[in-house]
């Protein structure tokens, strides 16, 4: 699964952003809330290029203008 990307800054105030699917998956494991939060804040659930998806670049030319676009694949 590929998601949009944004400039990432690690949370320093104990507040972080977690995808709902990642949270739900962690909750189903039945661990303590502290362990669950610690694991989610490692952000291993985020998709990683080369592990979860690959990016291919393709160039298209129209009227002498070349546009290169990226496409993500699982």
CHARMM internal coordinates of N, CA and C (Angstrom, degrees):
IC EDIT
DIST 1 N 1 CA 1.4524
DIST 1 CA 1 C 1.5305
ANGL 1 N 1 CA 1 C 108.35
DIST 1 C 2 N 1.2969
ANGL 1 CA 1 C 2 N 115.48
DIHE 1 N 1 CA 1 C 2 N 134.70
DIST 2 N 2 CA 1.4597
ANGL 1 C 2 N 2 CA 120.71
DIHE 1 CA 1 C 2 N 2 CA 179.24
DIST 2 CA 2 C 1.5245
ANGL 2 N 2 CA 2 C 108.35
DIHE 1 C 2 N 2 CA 2 C -116.06
DIST 2 C 3 N 1.3151
ANGL 2 CA 2 C 3 N 115.74
DIHE 2 N 2 CA 2 C 3 N 133.98
DIST 3 N 3 CA 1.4627
ANGL 2 C 3 N 3 CA 121.37
DIHE 2 CA 2 C 3 N 3 CA 178.00
DIST 3 CA 3 C 1.5159
ANGL 3 N 3 CA 3 C 108.96
DIHE 2 C 3 N 3 CA 3 C -117.55
DIST 3 C 4 N 1.3287
ANGL 3 CA 3 C 4 N 115.31
DIHE 3 N 3 CA 3 C 4 N 163.56
DIST 4 N 4 CA 1.4557
ANGL 3 C 4 N 4 CA 119.30
DIHE 3 CA 3 C 4 N 4 CA 174.18
DIST 4 CA 4 C 1.5211
ANGL 4 N 4 CA 4 C 109.00
DIHE 3 C 4 N 4 CA 4 C -61.99
DIST 4 C 5 N 1.3048
ANGL 4 CA 4 C 5 N 115.26
DIHE 4 N 4 CA 4 C 5 N 156.12
DIST 5 N 5 CA 1.4636
ANGL 4 C 5 N 5 CA 120.39
DIHE 4 CA 4 C 5 N 5 CA -179.55
DIST 5 CA 5 C 1.5157
ANGL 5 N 5 CA 5 C 109.77
DIHE 4 C 5 N 5 CA 5 C -116.10
DIST 5 C 6 N 1.3039
ANGL 5 CA 5 C 6 N 117.07
DIHE 5 N 5 CA 5 C 6 N 149.88
DIST 6 N 6 CA 1.4518
ANGL 5 C 6 N 6 CA 122.54
DIHE 5 CA 5 C 6 N 6 CA 175.14
DIST 6 CA 6 C 1.5156
ANGL 6 N 6 CA 6 C 107.96
DIHE 5 C 6 N 6 CA 6 C -140.48
DIST 6 C 7 N 1.3102
ANGL 6 CA 6 C 7 N 116.83
DIHE 6 N 6 CA 6 C 7 N 163.15
DIST 7 N 7 CA 1.4612
ANGL 6 C 7 N 7 CA 121.15
DIHE 6 CA 6 C 7 N 7 CA 178.71
DIST 7 CA 7 C 1.5207
ANGL 7 N 7 CA 7 C 108.43
DIHE 6 C 7 N 7 CA 7 C -60.32
DIST 7 C 8 N 1.3234
ANGL 7 CA 7 C 8 N 117.06
DIHE 7 N 7 CA 7 C 8 N 124.43
DIST 8 N 8 CA 1.4590
ANGL 7 C 8 N 8 CA 121.70
DIHE 7 CA 7 C 8 N 8 CA -172.92
DIST 8 CA 8 C 1.5258
ANGL 8 N 8 CA 8 C 110.80
DIHE 7 C 8 N 8 CA 8 C -105.18
DIST 8 C 9 N 1.3093
ANGL 8 CA 8 C 9 N 115.19
DIHE 8 N 8 CA 8 C 9 N 132.90
DIST 9 N 9 CA 1.4631
ANGL 8 C 9 N 9 CA 122.29
DIHE 8 CA 8 C 9 N 9 CA 172.08
DIST 9 CA 9 C 1.5208
ANGL 9 N 9 CA 9 C 106.52
DIHE 8 C 9 N 9 CA 9 C -125.98
DIST 9 C 10 N 1.3342
ANGL 9 CA 9 C 10 N 117.38
DIHE 9 N 9 CA 9 C 10 N 123.19
DIST 10 N 10 CA 1.4630
ANGL 9 C 10 N 10 CA 120.06
DIHE 9 CA 9 C 10 N 10 CA 179.05
DIST 10 CA 10 C 1.5159
ANGL 10 N 10 CA 10 C 110.23
DIHE 9 C 10 N 10 CA 10 C -58.92
DIST 10 C 11 N 1.3438
ANGL 10 CA 10 C 11 N 116.86
DIHE 10 N 10 CA 10 C 11 N 135.44
DIST 11 N 11 CA 1.4664
ANGL 10 C 11 N 11 CA 119.69
DIHE 10 CA 10 C 11 N 11 CA -179.62
DIST 11 CA 11 C 1.5218
ANGL 11 N 11 CA 11 C 110.86
DIHE 10 C 11 N 11 CA 11 C -67.19
DIST 11 C 12 N 1.3182
ANGL 11 CA 11 C 12 N 115.69
DIHE 11 N 11 CA 11 C 12 N 134.59
DIST 12 N 12 CA 1.4633
ANGL 11 C 12 N 12 CA 121.00
DIHE 11 CA 11 C 12 N 12 CA 178.55
DIST 12 CA 12 C 1.5198
ANGL 12 N 12 CA 12 C 111.47
DIHE 11 C 12 N 12 CA 12 C -111.61
DIST 12 C 13 N 1.3273
ANGL 12 CA 12 C 13 N 117.22
DIHE 12 N 12 CA 12 C 13 N -7.17
DIST 13 N 13 CA 1.4519
ANGL 12 C 13 N 13 CA 120.22
DIHE 12 CA 12 C 13 N 13 CA -175.75
DIST 13 CA 13 C 1.5272
ANGL 13 N 13 CA 13 C 112.39
DIHE 12 C 13 N 13 CA 13 C -108.69
DIST 13 C 14 N 1.3472
ANGL 13 CA 13 C 14 N 117.03
DIHE 13 N 13 CA 13 C 14 N 12.93
DIST 14 N 14 CA 1.4542
ANGL 13 C 14 N 14 CA 120.06
DIHE 13 CA 13 C 14 N 14 CA 179.03
DIST 14 CA 14 C 1.5132
ANGL 14 N 14 CA 14 C 113.74
DIHE 13 C 14 N 14 CA 14 C 82.47
DIST 14 C 15 N 1.3129
ANGL 14 CA 14 C 15 N 117.63
DIHE 14 N 14 CA 14 C 15 N 3.86
DIST 15 N 15 CA 1.4614
ANGL 14 C 15 N 15 CA 121.77
DIHE 14 CA 14 C 15 N 15 CA 178.48
DIST 15 CA 15 C 1.5222
ANGL 15 N 15 CA 15 C 107.52
DIHE 14 C 15 N 15 CA 15 C -111.84
DIST 15 C 16 N 1.3140
ANGL 15 CA 15 C 16 N 116.15
DIHE 15 N 15 CA 15 C 16 N 129.41
DIST 16 N 16 CA 1.4508
ANGL 15 C 16 N 16 CA 119.81
DIHE 15 CA 15 C 16 N 16 CA -178.83
DIST 16 CA 16 C 1.5119
ANGL 16 N 16 CA 16 C 110.72
DIHE 15 C 16 N 16 CA 16 C -137.38
DIST 16 C 17 N 1.3189
ANGL 16 CA 16 C 17 N 115.26
DIHE 16 N 16 CA 16 C 17 N 171.85
DIST 17 N 17 CA 1.4588
ANGL 16 C 17 N 17 CA 122.50
DIHE 16 CA 16 C 17 N 17 CA 178.01
DIST 17 CA 17 C 1.5226
ANGL 17 N 17 CA 17 C 107.18
DIHE 16 C 17 N 17 CA 17 C -106.26
DIST 17 C 18 N 1.3336
ANGL 17 CA 17 C 18 N 116.15
DIHE 17 N 17 CA 17 C 18 N 129.51
DIST 18 N 18 CA 1.4544
ANGL 17 C 18 N 18 CA 121.03
DIHE 17 CA 17 C 18 N 18 CA -179.60
DIST 18 CA 18 C 1.5211
ANGL 18 N 18 CA 18 C 108.19
DIHE 17 C 18 N 18 CA 18 C -132.44
DIST 18 C 19 N 1.3163
ANGL 18 CA 18 C 19 N 116.37
DIHE 18 N 18 CA 18 C 19 N 133.70
DIST 19 N 19 CA 1.4574
ANGL 18 C 19 N 19 CA 121.78
DIHE 18 CA 18 C 19 N 19 CA 176.15
DIST 19 CA 19 C 1.5232
ANGL 19 N 19 CA 19 C 109.22
DIHE 18 C 19 N 19 CA 19 C -66.86
DIST 19 C 20 N 1.3418
ANGL 19 CA 19 C 20 N 117.08
DIHE 19 N 19 CA 19 C 20 N 140.78
DIST 20 N 20 CA 1.4544
ANGL 19 C 20 N 20 CA 120.68
DIHE 19 CA 19 C 20 N 20 CA -176.85
DIST 20 CA 20 C 1.5302
ANGL 20 N 20 CA 20 C 111.78
DIHE 19 C 20 N 20 CA 20 C -60.48
DIST 20 C 21 N 1.3363
ANGL 20 CA 20 C 21 N 117.99
DIHE 20 N 20 CA 20 C 21 N -41.05
DIST 21 N 21 CA 1.4631
ANGL 20 C 21 N 21 CA 120.48
DIHE 20 CA 20 C 21 N 21 CA 179.95
DIST 21 CA 21 C 1.5286
ANGL 21 N 21 CA 21 C 111.32
DIHE 20 C 21 N 21 CA 21 C -62.07
DIST 21 C 22 N 1.3299
ANGL 21 CA 21 C 22 N 117.13
DIHE 21 N 21 CA 21 C 22 N -38.49
DIST 22 N 22 CA 1.4631
ANGL 21 C 22 N 22 CA 120.88
DIHE 21 CA 21 C 22 N 22 CA 177.39
DIST 22 CA 22 C 1.5257
ANGL 22 N 22 CA 22 C 110.48
DIHE 21 C 22 N 22 CA 22 C -66.61
DIST 22 C 23 N 1.3377
ANGL 22 CA 22 C 23 N 116.73
DIHE 22 N 22 CA 22 C 23 N -41.05
DIST 23 N 23 CA 1.4613
ANGL 22 C 23 N 23 CA 121.07
DIHE 22 CA 22 C 23 N 23 CA 178.29
DIST 23 CA 23 C 1.5249
ANGL 23 N 23 CA 23 C 110.58
DIHE 22 C 23 N 23 CA 23 C -63.91
DIST 23 C 24 N 1.3199
ANGL 23 CA 23 C 24 N 117.22
DIHE 23 N 23 CA 23 C 24 N -46.36
DIST 24 N 24 CA 1.4587
ANGL 23 C 24 N 24 CA 121.34
DIHE 23 CA 23 C 24 N 24 CA -179.28
DIST 24 CA 24 C 1.5269
ANGL 24 N 24 CA 24 C 111.06
DIHE 23 C 24 N 24 CA 24 C -61.46
DIST 24 C 25 N 1.3175
ANGL 24 CA 24 C 25 N 116.51
DIHE 24 N 24 CA 24 C 25 N -43.44
DIST 25 N 25 CA 1.4643
ANGL 24 C 25 N 25 CA 121.13
DIHE 24 CA 24 C 25 N 25 CA 178.52
DIST 25 CA 25 C 1.5278
ANGL 25 N 25 CA 25 C 110.78
DIHE 24 C 25 N 25 CA 25 C -61.03
DIST 25 C 26 N 1.3251
ANGL 25 CA 25 C 26 N 117.26
DIHE 25 N 25 CA 25 C 26 N -42.88
DIST 26 N 26 CA 1.4644
ANGL 25 C 26 N 26 CA 121.24
DIHE 25 CA 25 C 26 N 26 CA 179.55
DIST 26 CA 26 C 1.5251
ANGL 26 N 26 CA 26 C 110.94
DIHE 25 C 26 N 26 CA 26 C -67.17
DIST 26 C 27 N 1.3241
ANGL 26 CA 26 C 27 N 117.82
DIHE 26 N 26 CA 26 C 27 N -39.49
DIST 27 N 27 CA 1.4592
ANGL 26 C 27 N 27 CA 121.27
DIHE 26 CA 26 C 27 N 27 CA 179.59
DIST 27 CA 27 C 1.5242
ANGL 27 N 27 CA 27 C 111.51
DIHE 26 C 27 N 27 CA 27 C -63.08
DIST 27 C 28 N 1.3227
ANGL 27 CA 27 C 28 N 117.07
DIHE 27 N 27 CA 27 C 28 N -34.84
DIST 28 N 28 CA 1.4674
ANGL 27 C 28 N 28 CA 121.22
DIHE 27 CA 27 C 28 N 28 CA -179.36
DIST 28 CA 28 C 1.5216
ANGL 28 N 28 CA 28 C 112.57
DIHE 27 C 28 N 28 CA 28 C -68.15
DIST 28 C 29 N 1.3320
ANGL 28 CA 28 C 29 N 117.96
DIHE 28 N 28 CA 28 C 29 N -17.44
DIST 29 N 29 CA 1.4637
ANGL 28 C 29 N 29 CA 121.02
DIHE 28 CA 28 C 29 N 29 CA 179.62
DIST 29 CA 29 C 1.5251
ANGL 29 N 29 CA 29 C 111.62
DIHE 28 C 29 N 29 CA 29 C -75.52
DIST 29 C 30 N 1.3274
ANGL 29 CA 29 C 30 N 117.63
DIHE 29 N 29 CA 29 C 30 N -16.35
DIST 30 N 30 CA 1.4559
ANGL 29 C 30 N 30 CA 121.41
DIHE 29 CA 29 C 30 N 30 CA 174.12
DIST 30 CA 30 C 1.5137
ANGL 30 N 30 CA 30 C 115.62
DIHE 29 C 30 N 30 CA 30 C 71.52
DIST 30 C 31 N 1.3141
ANGL 30 CA 30 C 31 N 118.18
DIHE 30 N 30 CA 30 C 31 N 24.74
DIST 31 N 31 CA 1.4643
ANGL 30 C 31 N 31 CA 120.89
DIHE 30 CA 30 C 31 N 31 CA 178.15
DIST 31 CA 31 C 1.5215
ANGL 31 N 31 CA 31 C 109.93
DIHE 30 C 31 N 31 CA 31 C -84.44
DIST 31 C 32 N 1.3106
ANGL 31 CA 31 C 32 N 115.53
DIHE 31 N 31 CA 31 C 32 N 173.27
DIST 32 N 32 CA 1.4635
ANGL 31 C 32 N 32 CA 118.92
DIHE 31 CA 31 C 32 N 32 CA 177.40
DIST 32 CA 32 C 1.5233
ANGL 32 N 32 CA 32 C 109.13
DIHE 31 C 32 N 32 CA 32 C -66.17
DIST 32 C 33 N 1.3161
ANGL 32 CA 32 C 33 N 116.23
DIHE 32 N 32 CA 32 C 33 N 153.18
DIST 33 N 33 CA 1.4622
ANGL 32 C 33 N 33 CA 121.15
DIHE 32 CA 32 C 33 N 33 CA -177.74
DIST 33 CA 33 C 1.5231
ANGL 33 N 33 CA 33 C 111.13
DIHE 32 C 33 N 33 CA 33 C -60.44
DIST 33 C 34 N 1.3158
ANGL 33 CA 33 C 34 N 118.40
DIHE 33 N 33 CA 33 C 34 N -38.75
DIST 34 N 34 CA 1.4735
ANGL 33 C 34 N 34 CA 121.16
DIHE 33 CA 33 C 34 N 34 CA -179.17
DIST 34 CA 34 C 1.5279
ANGL 34 N 34 CA 34 C 110.85
DIHE 33 C 34 N 34 CA 34 C -64.02
DIST 34 C 35 N 1.3306
ANGL 34 CA 34 C 35 N 117.34
DIHE 34 N 34 CA 34 C 35 N -43.35
DIST 35 N 35 CA 1.4646
ANGL 34 C 35 N 35 CA 120.74
DIHE 34 CA 34 C 35 N 35 CA 178.53
DIST 35 CA 35 C 1.5272
ANGL 35 N 35 CA 35 C 109.52
DIHE 34 C 35 N 35 CA 35 C -65.17
DIST 35 C 36 N 1.3221
ANGL 35 CA 35 C 36 N 116.38
DIHE 35 N 35 CA 35 C 36 N -42.90
DIST 36 N 36 CA 1.4535
ANGL 35 C 36 N 36 CA 121.84
DIHE 35 CA 35 C 36 N 36 CA 179.22
DIST 36 CA 36 C 1.5282
ANGL 36 N 36 CA 36 C 111.02
DIHE 35 C 36 N 36 CA 36 C -57.66
DIST 36 C 37 N 1.3323
ANGL 36 CA 36 C 37 N 116.74
DIHE 36 N 36 CA 36 C 37 N -49.46
DIST 37 N 37 CA 1.4710
ANGL 36 C 37 N 37 CA 121.11
DIHE 36 CA 36 C 37 N 37 CA -179.32
DIST 37 CA 37 C 1.5255
ANGL 37 N 37 CA 37 C 110.55
DIHE 36 C 37 N 37 CA 37 C -64.16
DIST 37 C 38 N 1.3221
ANGL 37 CA 37 C 38 N 117.33
DIHE 37 N 37 CA 37 C 38 N -43.54
DIST 38 N 38 CA 1.4725
ANGL 37 C 38 N 38 CA 120.50
DIHE 37 CA 37 C 38 N 38 CA 178.79
DIST 38 CA 38 C 1.5256
ANGL 38 N 38 CA 38 C 110.91
DIHE 37 C 38 N 38 CA 38 C -58.63
DIST 38 C 39 N 1.3389
ANGL 38 CA 38 C 39 N 116.85
DIHE 38 N 38 CA 38 C 39 N -43.52
DIST 39 N 39 CA 1.4636
ANGL 38 C 39 N 39 CA 120.00
DIHE 38 CA 38 C 39 N 39 CA 179.79
DIST 39 CA 39 C 1.5264
ANGL 39 N 39 CA 39 C 111.90
DIHE 38 C 39 N 39 CA 39 C -67.16
DIST 39 C 40 N 1.3309
ANGL 39 CA 39 C 40 N 116.79
DIHE 39 N 39 CA 39 C 40 N -41.93
DIST 40 N 40 CA 1.4678
ANGL 39 C 40 N 40 CA 119.49
DIHE 39 CA 39 C 40 N 40 CA 179.49
DIST 40 CA 40 C 1.5231
ANGL 40 N 40 CA 40 C 111.41
DIHE 39 C 40 N 40 CA 40 C -64.20
DIST 40 C 41 N 1.3341
ANGL 40 CA 40 C 41 N 117.77
DIHE 40 N 40 CA 40 C 41 N -35.10
DIST 41 N 41 CA 1.4596
ANGL 40 C 41 N 41 CA 120.99
DIHE 40 CA 40 C 41 N 41 CA -179.55
DIST 41 CA 41 C 1.5245
ANGL 41 N 41 CA 41 C 112.98
DIHE 40 C 41 N 41 CA 41 C -75.97
DIST 41 C 42 N 1.3331
ANGL 41 CA 41 C 42 N 117.43
DIHE 41 N 41 CA 41 C 42 N -1.91
DIST 42 N 42 CA 1.4675
ANGL 41 C 42 N 42 CA 120.17
DIHE 41 CA 41 C 42 N 42 CA 170.45
DIST 42 CA 42 C 1.5255
ANGL 42 N 42 CA 42 C 110.13
DIHE 41 C 42 N 42 CA 42 C -81.44
DIST 42 C 43 N 1.3460
ANGL 42 CA 42 C 43 N 116.84
DIHE 42 N 42 CA 42 C 43 N -15.39
DIST 43 N 43 CA 1.4578
ANGL 42 C 43 N 43 CA 125.08
DIHE 42 CA 42 C 43 N 43 CA 175.42
DIST 43 CA 43 C 1.5214
ANGL 43 N 43 CA 43 C 113.80
DIHE 42 C 43 N 43 CA 43 C 59.52
DIST 43 C 44 N 1.3336
ANGL 43 CA 43 C 44 N 116.81
DIHE 43 N 43 CA 43 C 44 N 28.49
DIST 44 N 44 CA 1.4640
ANGL 43 C 44 N 44 CA 120.37
DIHE 43 CA 43 C 44 N 44 CA 174.68
DIST 44 CA 44 C 1.5213
ANGL 44 N 44 CA 44 C 111.63
DIHE 43 C 44 N 44 CA 44 C -70.36
DIST 44 C 45 N 1.3323
ANGL 44 CA 44 C 45 N 117.43
DIHE 44 N 44 CA 44 C 45 N -15.52
DIST 45 N 45 CA 1.4650
ANGL 44 C 45 N 45 CA 121.83
DIHE 44 CA 44 C 45 N 45 CA 179.73
DIST 45 CA 45 C 1.5216
ANGL 45 N 45 CA 45 C 112.03
DIHE 44 C 45 N 45 CA 45 C -77.23
DIST 45 C 46 N 1.3312
ANGL 45 CA 45 C 46 N 117.58
DIHE 45 N 45 CA 45 C 46 N -14.50
DIST 46 N 46 CA 1.4652
ANGL 45 C 46 N 46 CA 119.83
DIHE 45 CA 45 C 46 N 46 CA 177.76
DIST 46 CA 46 C 1.5220
ANGL 46 N 46 CA 46 C 110.22
DIHE 45 C 46 N 46 CA 46 C -68.07
DIST 46 C 47 N 1.3160
ANGL 46 CA 46 C 47 N 117.95
DIHE 46 N 46 CA 46 C 47 N 140.77
DIST 47 N 47 CA 1.4677
ANGL 46 C 47 N 47 CA 119.55
DIHE 46 CA 46 C 47 N 47 CA 178.20
DIST 47 CA 47 C 1.5253
ANGL 47 N 47 CA 47 C 110.23
DIHE 46 C 47 N 47 CA 47 C -64.78
DIST 47 C 48 N 1.3140
ANGL 47 CA 47 C 48 N 115.16
DIHE 47 N 47 CA 47 C 48 N 142.28
DIST 48 N 48 CA 1.4577
ANGL 47 C 48 N 48 CA 121.59
DIHE 47 CA 47 C 48 N 48 CA -177.50
DIST 48 CA 48 C 1.5237
ANGL 48 N 48 CA 48 C 108.77
DIHE 47 C 48 N 48 CA 48 C -123.16
DIST 48 C 49 N 1.3126
ANGL 48 CA 48 C 49 N 115.44
DIHE 48 N 48 CA 48 C 49 N 128.04
DIST 49 N 49 CA 1.4607
ANGL 48 C 49 N 49 CA 119.85
DIHE 48 CA 48 C 49 N 49 CA 179.34
DIST 49 CA 49 C 1.5227
ANGL 49 N 49 CA 49 C 109.25
DIHE 48 C 49 N 49 CA 49 C -61.53
DIST 49 C 50 N 1.3169
ANGL 49 CA 49 C 50 N 115.99
DIHE 49 N 49 CA 49 C 50 N 133.43
DIST 50 N 50 CA 1.4576
ANGL 49 C 50 N 50 CA 121.37
DIHE 49 CA 49 C 50 N 50 CA -177.86
DIST 50 CA 50 C 1.5229
ANGL 50 N 50 CA 50 C 112.07
DIHE 49 C 50 N 50 CA 50 C 94.96
DIST 50 C 51 N 1.3182
ANGL 50 CA 50 C 51 N 117.67
DIHE 50 N 50 CA 50 C 51 N -28.11
DIST 51 N 51 CA 1.4660
ANGL 50 C 51 N 51 CA 121.74
DIHE 50 CA 50 C 51 N 51 CA 177.32
DIST 51 CA 51 C 1.5260
ANGL 51 N 51 CA 51 C 110.57
DIHE 50 C 51 N 51 CA 51 C -100.62
DIST 51 C 52 N 1.3285
ANGL 51 CA 51 C 52 N 116.98
DIHE 51 N 51 CA 51 C 52 N -48.55
DIST 52 N 52 CA 1.4595
ANGL 51 C 52 N 52 CA 122.23
DIHE 51 CA 51 C 52 N 52 CA -174.66
DIST 52 CA 52 C 1.5282
ANGL 52 N 52 CA 52 C 113.56
DIHE 51 C 52 N 52 CA 52 C -107.22
DIST 52 C 53 N 1.2984
ANGL 52 CA 52 C 53 N 116.92
DIHE 52 N 52 CA 52 C 53 N -20.69
DIST 53 N 53 CA 1.4567
ANGL 52 C 53 N 53 CA 120.97
DIHE 52 CA 52 C 53 N 53 CA -179.93
DIST 53 CA 53 C 1.5222
ANGL 53 N 53 CA 53 C 109.21
DIHE 52 C 53 N 53 CA 53 C -159.86
DIST 53 C 54 N 1.3250
ANGL 53 CA 53 C 54 N 114.78
DIHE 53 N 53 CA 53 C 54 N 165.40
DIST 54 N 54 CA 1.4688
ANGL 53 C 54 N 54 CA 120.43
DIHE 53 CA 53 C 54 N 54 CA 174.46
DIST 54 CA 54 C 1.5200
ANGL 54 N 54 CA 54 C 108.02
DIHE 53 C 54 N 54 CA 54 C -129.78
DIST 54 C 55 N 1.3045
ANGL 54 CA 54 C 55 N 115.85
DIHE 54 N 54 CA 54 C 55 N 156.55
DIST 55 N 55 CA 1.4593
ANGL 54 C 55 N 55 CA 121.73
DIHE 54 CA 54 C 55 N 55 CA -179.96
DIST 55 CA 55 C 1.5169
ANGL 55 N 55 CA 55 C 108.52
DIHE 54 C 55 N 55 CA 55 C -116.69
DIST 55 C 56 N 1.3245
ANGL 55 CA 55 C 56 N 115.48
DIHE 55 N 55 CA 55 C 56 N 132.11
DIST 56 N 56 CA 1.4485
ANGL 55 C 56 N 56 CA 121.77
DIHE 55 CA 55 C 56 N 56 CA 177.34
DIST 56 CA 56 C 1.5286
ANGL 56 N 56 CA 56 C 107.82
DIHE 55 C 56 N 56 CA 56 C -120.23
DIST 56 C 57 N 1.3135
ANGL 56 CA 56 C 57 N 116.36
DIHE 56 N 56 CA 56 C 57 N 137.65
DIST 57 N 57 CA 1.4618
ANGL 56 C 57 N 57 CA 121.75
DIHE 56 CA 56 C 57 N 57 CA 179.52
DIST 57 CA 57 C 1.5234
ANGL 57 N 57 CA 57 C 109.47
DIHE 56 C 57 N 57 CA 57 C -106.53
DIST 57 C 58 N 1.3196
ANGL 57 CA 57 C 58 N 115.87
DIHE 57 N 57 CA 57 C 58 N 133.65
DIST 58 N 58 CA 1.4678
ANGL 57 C 58 N 58 CA 121.17
DIHE 57 CA 57 C 58 N 58 CA 179.45
DIST 58 CA 58 C 1.5189
ANGL 58 N 58 CA 58 C 108.91
DIHE 57 C 58 N 58 CA 58 C -129.42
DIST 58 C 59 N 1.3235
ANGL 58 CA 58 C 59 N 115.07
DIHE 58 N 58 CA 58 C 59 N 135.73
DIST 59 N 59 CA 1.4672
ANGL 58 C 59 N 59 CA 120.66
DIHE 58 CA 58 C 59 N 59 CA 178.99
DIST 59 CA 59 C 1.5254
ANGL 59 N 59 CA 59 C 109.44
DIHE 58 C 59 N 59 CA 59 C -101.97
DIST 59 C 60 N 1.3173
ANGL 59 CA 59 C 60 N 115.57
DIHE 59 N 59 CA 59 C 60 N 138.78
DIST 60 N 60 CA 1.4617
ANGL 59 C 60 N 60 CA 122.57
DIHE 59 CA 59 C 60 N 60 CA 177.14
DIST 60 CA 60 C 1.5269
ANGL 60 N 60 CA 60 C 107.94
DIHE 59 C 60 N 60 CA 60 C -129.42
DIST 60 C 61 N 1.3174
ANGL 60 CA 60 C 61 N 116.29
DIHE 60 N 60 CA 60 C 61 N 133.56
DIST 61 N 61 CA 1.4619
ANGL 60 C 61 N 61 CA 120.75
DIHE 60 CA 60 C 61 N 61 CA -179.13
DIST 61 CA 61 C 1.5238
ANGL 61 N 61 CA 61 C 109.68
DIHE 60 C 61 N 61 CA 61 C -113.26
DIST 61 C 62 N 1.3297
ANGL 61 CA 61 C 62 N 115.56
DIHE 61 N 61 CA 61 C 62 N 132.89
DIST 62 N 62 CA 1.4625
ANGL 61 C 62 N 62 CA 122.12
DIHE 61 CA 61 C 62 N 62 CA 175.71
DIST 62 CA 62 C 1.5260
ANGL 62 N 62 CA 62 C 107.68
DIHE 61 C 62 N 62 CA 62 C -139.76
DIST 62 C 63 N 1.3222
ANGL 62 CA 62 C 63 N 116.93
DIHE 62 N 62 CA 62 C 63 N 125.02
DIST 63 N 63 CA 1.4694
ANGL 62 C 63 N 63 CA 122.49
DIHE 62 CA 62 C 63 N 63 CA 178.67
DIST 63 CA 63 C 1.5277
ANGL 63 N 63 CA 63 C 112.54
DIHE 62 C 63 N 63 CA 63 C 51.10
DIST 63 C 64 N 1.3243
ANGL 63 CA 63 C 64 N 116.60
DIHE 63 N 63 CA 63 C 64 N 39.36
DIST 64 N 64 CA 1.4509
ANGL 63 C 64 N 64 CA 120.88
DIHE 63 CA 63 C 64 N 64 CA 176.00
DIST 64 CA 64 C 1.5312
ANGL 64 N 64 CA 64 C 114.31
DIHE 63 C 64 N 64 CA 64 C 83.14
DIST 64 C 65 N 1.3122
ANGL 64 CA 64 C 65 N 117.37
DIHE 64 N 64 CA 64 C 65 N -1.14
DIST 65 N 65 CA 1.4701
ANGL 64 C 65 N 65 CA 120.83
DIHE 64 CA 64 C 65 N 65 CA 177.92
DIST 65 CA 65 C 1.5210
ANGL 65 N 65 CA 65 C 108.13
DIHE 64 C 65 N 65 CA 65 C -104.60
DIST 65 C 66 N 1.3402
ANGL 65 CA 65 C 66 N 116.33
DIHE 65 N 65 CA 65 C 66 N 131.33
DIST 66 N 66 CA 1.4617
ANGL 65 C 66 N 66 CA 121.10
DIHE 65 CA 65 C 66 N 66 CA -179.45
DIST 66 CA 66 C 1.5243
ANGL 66 N 66 CA 66 C 108.66
DIHE 65 C 66 N 66 CA 66 C -108.96
DIST 66 C 67 N 1.3115
ANGL 66 CA 66 C 67 N 114.51
DIHE 66 N 66 CA 66 C 67 N 128.71
DIST 67 N 67 CA 1.4668
ANGL 66 C 67 N 67 CA 120.58
DIHE 66 CA 66 C 67 N 67 CA 177.92
DIST 67 CA 67 C 1.5108
ANGL 67 N 67 CA 67 C 107.60
DIHE 66 C 67 N 67 CA 67 C -118.93
DIST 67 C 68 N 1.3222
ANGL 67 CA 67 C 68 N 116.50
DIHE 67 N 67 CA 67 C 68 N 126.84
DIST 68 N 68 CA 1.4593
ANGL 67 C 68 N 68 CA 121.25
DIHE 67 CA 67 C 68 N 68 CA 177.63
DIST 68 CA 68 C 1.5218
ANGL 68 N 68 CA 68 C 107.64
DIHE 67 C 68 N 68 CA 68 C -107.18
DIST 68 C 69 N 1.3242
ANGL 68 CA 68 C 69 N 115.58
DIHE 68 N 68 CA 68 C 69 N 128.29
DIST 69 N 69 CA 1.4600
ANGL 68 C 69 N 69 CA 119.60
DIHE 68 CA 68 C 69 N 69 CA -179.34
DIST 69 CA 69 C 1.5156
ANGL 69 N 69 CA 69 C 110.04
DIHE 68 C 69 N 69 CA 69 C -126.30
DIST 69 C 70 N 1.3333
ANGL 69 CA 69 C 70 N 114.48
DIHE 69 N 69 CA 69 C 70 N 150.74
DIST 70 N 70 CA 1.4597
ANGL 69 C 70 N 70 CA 121.05
DIHE 69 CA 69 C 70 N 70 CA 178.52
DIST 70 CA 70 C 1.5195
ANGL 70 N 70 CA 70 C 109.67
DIHE 69 C 70 N 70 CA 70 C -97.59
DIST 70 C 71 N 1.3272
ANGL 70 CA 70 C 71 N 115.42
DIHE 70 N 70 CA 70 C 71 N 139.62
DIST 71 N 71 CA 1.4538
ANGL 70 C 71 N 71 CA 121.69
DIHE 70 CA 70 C 71 N 71 CA 175.26
DIST 71 CA 71 C 1.5182
ANGL 71 N 71 CA 71 C 107.57
DIHE 70 C 71 N 71 CA 71 C -127.68
DIST 71 C 72 N 1.3399
ANGL 71 CA 71 C 72 N 116.04
DIHE 71 N 71 CA 71 C 72 N 134.37
DIST 72 N 72 CA 1.4582
ANGL 71 C 72 N 72 CA 120.98
DIHE 71 CA 71 C 72 N 72 CA -179.78
DIST 72 CA 72 C 1.5182
ANGL 72 N 72 CA 72 C 110.52
DIHE 71 C 72 N 72 CA 72 C -98.37
DIST 72 C 73 N 1.3382
ANGL 72 CA 72 C 73 N 115.20
DIHE 72 N 72 CA 72 C 73 N 139.28
DIST 73 N 73 CA 1.4569
ANGL 72 C 73 N 73 CA 122.16
DIHE 72 CA 72 C 73 N 73 CA 179.40
DIST 73 CA 73 C 1.5212
ANGL 73 N 73 CA 73 C 109.45
DIHE 72 C 73 N 73 CA 73 C -128.47
DIST 73 C 74 N 1.3365
ANGL 73 CA 73 C 74 N 116.59
DIHE 73 N 73 CA 73 C 74 N 148.02
DIST 74 N 74 CA 1.4773
ANGL 73 C 74 N 74 CA 119.12
DIHE 73 CA 73 C 74 N 74 CA 176.44
DIST 74 CA 74 C 1.5074
ANGL 74 N 74 CA 74 C 111.85
DIHE 73 C 74 N 74 CA 74 C -69.70
END
COOR INIT
IC SEED 1 N 1 CA 1 C
IC BUILD
